[in-house]
Amino acid sequence: MSPTLPDGADVALRVRGLVTGFGDRLVHDGLNLDVARGEILGLVGGSGSGKSVLMRTIIGLQPARAGQISIFGRDALDPDPAAQRALRRQWGVLFQEGALFSGLSVADNIEVPMREYLDLPGSVLAGLAAARLRLVGLPDDAGAKFPSELSGGMKKRAGLARALALDPPLLFLDEPTAGLDPISAAGFDGLIKLLKETLGLTLFLITHDLDTLHAICDRVAVLGEGRVLACGTIEQLRAFDHPWVQEYFAGARGRAADASIPAMSAA
C-alpha cells in the first residue's frame, strides 16, 4: 500500500518529500504520493490533516517549503512564469461550492479561463461554453443564469464545466459532493466516472463521502501525521493496521457504505 508507484509506471502526478506549513506548524513533513495517468485517486484524512493544503500546494496556491512536485513529467515548482502558465493549462479545479464568480453569468464563468489562454472570437467562446454545459448535463438555458439562480447540484456542475474549459487532462476536485442529497451526489459521481472514461481524465479527488470512494475511486490515499499513511484499494485499506483507517473503512459507516454498493448497482 505504498503511496508511490513502481518505476516505469505511467505517472500523471508525482510528489516527493513535500514539506508545507504555517509559521511554526508543519502540515506535511516529507510527503510522497503518485497518481497514475487515467485513474481516480481519492484523498481522505481527518480534519486538519492537510487535504486541501496538499491540493493547493500542488496547483501553486500554497508555497512548498521543500520537496518536488511534477505533473506529466514537468516541474510544477519551476519559478519561471512562462513554465507555470503553460503547466496550468494541464489541469482544471473544482473548488468546494463551485467557487463561481457571483457577478458573472454561468457562461461567462466558463469563459474566464478561455479568455485568459485562448485568442478566439466571442462567438466561438460562447459556443465552447455551451458545449461544456452540455458535457456536464446542464440545460442550454443555464448559461444565461447567475450562480445565485442555481441549485447546489447545478452550481457543482457549472464549476465542473469551468474546470473543463481548456480540456485539461487532469482534474482536482475538492469535496465535489459535499452538501448534495444522496441522489444528486450519486448522479454527480456517475458524471465524474463517465467523464473520466470518455475523456481519459486523471482525477485527484478530496472527499469524505464513503459512497463516492466505493463507487468511483480506483485507489484511496489516507493522509495523516504529516504524510500519506497508506494508499490502495478500499479492500487493502481495511487490512491496514492503523486506528483511524480501521475506524473509517471498517467501522459502522464503512460497512454501511460497502453494503449500499450492490443496491446502487442494481438500481
Order of alpha helices (4+ residues) and beta strands (2+ residues): beta-beta-beta-alpha-beta-beta-alpha-beta-alpha-alpha-alpha-beta-alpha-beta-alpha-beta-beta-alpha-alpha-alpha
